[in-house]
Amino acid sequence: MTPAPPQRRTCQNCNSMFLQSARPGRPSTMCSEDCKRAARRKNGAPPDLTRAETDMNETAENLNHVASNLLAAVQDRAPSAHLLHHITVLHRLIDDAEAAAIRRGRMQGNTWETLAEPVGLSPEAVVKRKVGYTWKLREVMAAHGIFTTTELVPMLRDRGIELSASQIHRLVSGTPERLSLQVLAAFCDIFACTPADLVTTTAENAGVRKTATGDVPAPPSAVAKLRPRPARILPDA
């Protein structure tokens, strides 16, 4: 079944054009979450904090769970490799918690200056964005009953794309950092899909890591006192 093409809509907040993939339910009237929040502020409606509060609660619960597991592992004298696994997960969850707290604060109306002050950073450092993408060619192939990369060689050749089986294997098994638009267009034609079906993108405020208490760098004067003095070579008596 050929998916319906995306529909062109006009954002009711910024009046810019945006494309919306065909999906059930009420169509979107805003092009982004920022425009949704801006529209609520214009209308005087309070922000909907349900999602932000849910994210914050879930992240805090996950932190508590993993920290409890780490404590239990330490008390059971677990191998260091096991402890490092819990610590690695904790680092990731701390980043997630910081990002969730920033999103929650912004939805509550906090300024970037207010959010940056507790972590000792500039507002510009807090507002940094983290973007990513997921390459879904393998999933799209499977949905069309194609499970070997060699099947794509003649299909791409018919569309003027000459790629070897090994090159196509790397495209399917890995996540390409660079991709020709002509190749992307050929995949869309082969599978009767849109680029959004092959690539999904994510963007969020990047979490900032707070300096732990007691880890404050020593002042320059204190560091200078710790520097070794050059040795003096005395003449033989």
Helices and strands as residue ranges (DSSP letters): E 7-10, E 17-20, H 33-43, H 50-75, H 80-107, H 112-116, G 117-119, H 123-126, E 129-135, H 137-143, G 149-151, H 152-157, H 165-173, H 181-191, H 195-198, E 199-205, H 220-226
